[in-house]
């Protein structure tokens, strides 16, 4: 693996100010960023290729729309902390945004798997890389994320890294597409989903892309 894609423990996590911004801006800015956790002596994760922004009281689809509760409390926490919630015996992971107390977050919908793929394949019971992290519940299963991670601060926790790489960001710049969010009924017309155009690890329909979804960020970066 090229030095610019070395182990996540060599990377510096994004600062808190990155997350303390408008949620849609953070959701777009997270595309191409590394997203990795250290589990049982091994880093697991990849590059973010799909996100969705969930706002506070202004967004009927957001868990925080009706205010703070014991189950969504982490969503009102410090920017750069995790909000992990259960859904149908699985989980979804979000990064909290905007100032503490607002109740906004970015759902990490899909990553391109890079680190710990062997472990993810065992957990997902498939050798197909496209079936490891192509969707928020798949991603959490592959990375072993659950309610125990709820409220963890990815800015300071040594077992987490979320970082940006200039080489990958140079590729992302011309490949960002904004669409409606997936699988919701309320506020369904709002374009708050961000994807890497042409990336084969993005969930949803091929018609969401301008390019055929066959690309990989790693392959594109290696060609540069």
Secondary structure, DSSP 4 states (H G I P E B T S, - for coil): --GGG--GGGSPPPPHHHHSS-HHHHHHHTTT-EEEEEETTEEEEEEEEEEEEE-STT-TTSTTTT---TTTGGGGS-TTBEEEEEETTEEEEEEEESSTTS-EEEEEEEEEEEESHHHHHHHHT-S-GGGTSBSHHHHHHHHT--GGGTT-BTTT-TTEEEE--HHHHHHHTT-EEEEPPSS-STTTT---EEEETTBTT--S-GGG-SS-S-B-HHHHHHT-
